[in-house]
Amino acid sequence: GKVYLQIESDSIEPSTTPIKMTLYKKYIFVFLLIFCSKIIIAQPINRKQLVERHTVINTRFDSLSSLSVGNGAFAFTVDVTGLQSFPDAYSKGVPLGTQSEWGWHSFRDTAHFRFGETLKDYHLNGRDVSYSVQLKTPERNKNAVNWFRQNPHRLHLANIGFRIIKKDGTVATVDDIKNIHQSLNMYNGEIHSRFTVEEIPIDVLTYCHQNMDAISVKVVSALVLHKRLKIILRYPYPTGDWKDVATNFTGENKHTTAIVSQNSGKAVIKHTLDATTYYTSVQWQKSIRLQENPNHGFSFSSVDKRELALTFLFSEEQKKLSVPTFTQTRQNSKQLWEKFWKSGAAVDFAGSEDKRAFELERRIILSQYLTKLQCSGNYPPQETGLTYNSWYGKPHLEMHWWHGIHFALWGRKELLEKSMRWYKNVANKAFAIARRQGYDGLRWQKMTDNAGEESPSSIGAFLIWQQPHFITFAELCYNQSRSVQTLNKYKKLVFATADFMASFAHYDTVSKKYMLGKGVIAAQERFKAEETF
């Protein structure tokens, strides 16, 4: 902005007569003019330019270079085609997931396992303390541990990709994708994918709605008009593995899909797996035809156009939602991503002579983009965010620090506070763990889920490094607001967190020191808990 300088001096007449100054005051005046001119010249950071100079570019197939769009509670990860056309080719790299914070599933518990069957007593510091660990015997307890580790697990909601037919009638593979130029513009959340199949150009735009669990795609190509390019919607079945890569299309009889409503340009598809049901609402142009395929698949093709434009909205319940069009989703993504980048702090290293500056700046921008789309929801995220399942899709609380603390440090505490509400909602589960083990306060879970349940782990059950994090989260929020409301909002959980920490420390009468342990796991995660302090 402008800088206004007012100088008061008895040497300056309060009239239109020429300025009269002593030599000393002239020097001061010149200095102030030079100083203020520097302030006026300095411009605010051009945040659009800052972000867009780190636009991600892919020019070849690379299973480690998949790209994601998302809104913090929902994410969609794509291959070089801009959709999830070749999930098998990416399964050993960064897999192609469609995940939400609400999408969870459990296999049926036909054996009626009890969580108590996962507990084992350890004699520590003169008393028995129970931990939920991985038991090898007896067989029922071992199976109980495996069931509670595996369930619930996060769902891959669907696979959405292209089916491209070549001139000879065969289906194109990833090797047929040529002349690749794919860009991720993080400033507006746009993935623009251009490539050819048998020298025929294909142009794809992909966006995620920032207020709904929806993705929109628009593809333009002569192949669409010639009925040789379709968009395919498929529903994988969960594997129950600790790393589910969304490529399991077997087990057709284990789940069901059905079109529950359809009219001009809209359809709702219901997917049921055991006790879990969710819906996919699809919106498209009137010139698009929907066809049901075998093995839980659906295809969308054009009747007489060169383009397909669709929106896929995922929801836990069948709501009468107005599914946004591609144009509406694109506009929403552009507006709210720009709002995010213009909020909080920014740092610009342009002009630095240090050759490391550009790479540091690039990592800052990409990290802010990824954590905004993966980790700014209402729950602590899993270690791999909403890209694909690791550890069954369950969050590990010690990692919430890395996923969320930076929001407050960059002046966006509201994004951290969204997931901090989860701690209050599951505090009763943390109190129960502390009481079971004979400690005060609450002991925060390590490997957990949305409901705050504890997962058995011979390592995780003994970890304590997640315990103090909530105190720091609350402190950072207070530092930004300096309000009594913030203190009152978090004080009970802060004190209860500290109560466990105080009671966990064991006073050793020989060394006259307080010890953490025995009964802890160190950072190496290699030493026996019952011997470590």
Phi, psi and omega in degrees: 000182180280151177246124180254129183246124176246126179246126177252127181204142178286354179272353181254120180288135178283059182207191180270008179287157181303150180292134177241126182222156168284164179299320181299314181291333176294319179299317179299318182296315179296317179300315181295323178296317179295315181299314182290329178295326177294320179294318182294322181292323182300128183251151173300155178297131174280094189290327177297314179295320179301312183288316187288343176284356175246024174306132182278134181236128171247132178237008178203163175292130176208116184293349176263003184241032172293156185237151183233148165237155181179181184229012180102329180243356183205139180216152182224122185247135191236161173265196185291349178274354183088354172228198184252057188287330186230065184298326180296324182291340181254001189295332180260005174250240172258103188296164186261095184254156169234101189228150177232167177282343181262346187279095180231156181212148173231138171291156182293135179267084182284343181268354179056057180291150175246142182299329179301339179286353178262359187269145175223136179273136174240134179272106186231129176052041173087007179209165179272133178231131184265138178229145176272107189230174180275106183266142179261336178214158347293173188301320182295317180296320176300316179292325177297316177302312182298322181293316182288334174288321187280333186236141352285161176234151182285143183268143159275113191292324182187164171243127180237117184212179178266148166240111186247128182258130178277175183301326182276004177091356178274161181276132180296142175253178180298334179289343179273354179276114186238169175050049185285131167216103183239133181232143172246109176268104185287342181289331179235006177070034184252130168253120180246115185244125177233135180198175178231153169232118185052044176068010176263122184291146175226129184237125188229136172240135182229131178224158171242133176291138185272354178241355181224157177276071188220143171239148178236142180223143174227126179236135179235125180189151173298334178296331177294313180298324183274011177063026180254003176225123177232156170261128185248129174253122180229153181244110176284163177253138182297143181272336186079004177281158180295334174237103179260120187255014171064040178236012182268099179250024173264183179068043185302328184276357183273350180211167183227149172228148180203142172280113184265342174202148179202134172212193185298108176083010182212151174203153175235127182246132181256132179238125183235129176228110181053239182270003183259132176224138173212174191229148172240115176261127185243134177239136181211174177291156181292342182270016181252141180251132176260131179227136178273135182247166176294163173056050172061045180234155178218143180237147179235122182226159182274146176277315186205026183239167175267001184223155171236134176224117184223156171234134177244117181248125182255140181207152178291326184236157178280094182260151176276069181268148172275105183288125183292150175283172176301315181298319179293320179294317179299315180295318179298315180298314181297316184293314187278332172291322176297320178299319179298311184293334179273355178269163174061205185265165175211154176226136184236119181260010180302134180096348178294140178272354179283123185294348178273351190298315184297318181293321177296316179298318179300316181293324177298314182293311181297322179294320178294321178296310185296317181287330175295315184279338184256332197230016183249031179268204186264004182221153171300136184277160170290168185298329178261023176059225179249026179277305178200172184278128162234142185052044175066016181085007185272140176287148172247115195297333180294339180276347179299331176306307184290327182285333191234338189296329183295334179302315179291321182294332178266010177081026179235052187299335181298331178286327174288319185294337177302313181277343176292336177298332180300322182300320178294320183292332184249011183300327180297327178290321179291323175298321182295322178296314180298317181295318180300327183264359176083027179249165176276169172064217181230142177251111184295139179299159177254287174264117192216198179211187183300328182275356178082017179286150179272136177258137180298138178195127179288347174255305187301325183296336182262354182286141178235002187288344175282345190300311185280356189299321182300326179297317178293319177306311182295321180297317180295320178295321178293319180302328181277329184258327184051041184245148175296328179301320179294318178300313181292329183294323188246355191297321183297316180289326178296313181294319181293324175298314180291327179300318177296316182301319180291320183283337180288327180294127184254127182278121178266115186289339180282308181276348183056044178224154172274133183245144167264111185102181008294158184108041177224161174247128179278174186299331180292339182055038182237337185271150181292131184299320185289352179248358191252136174217000000 
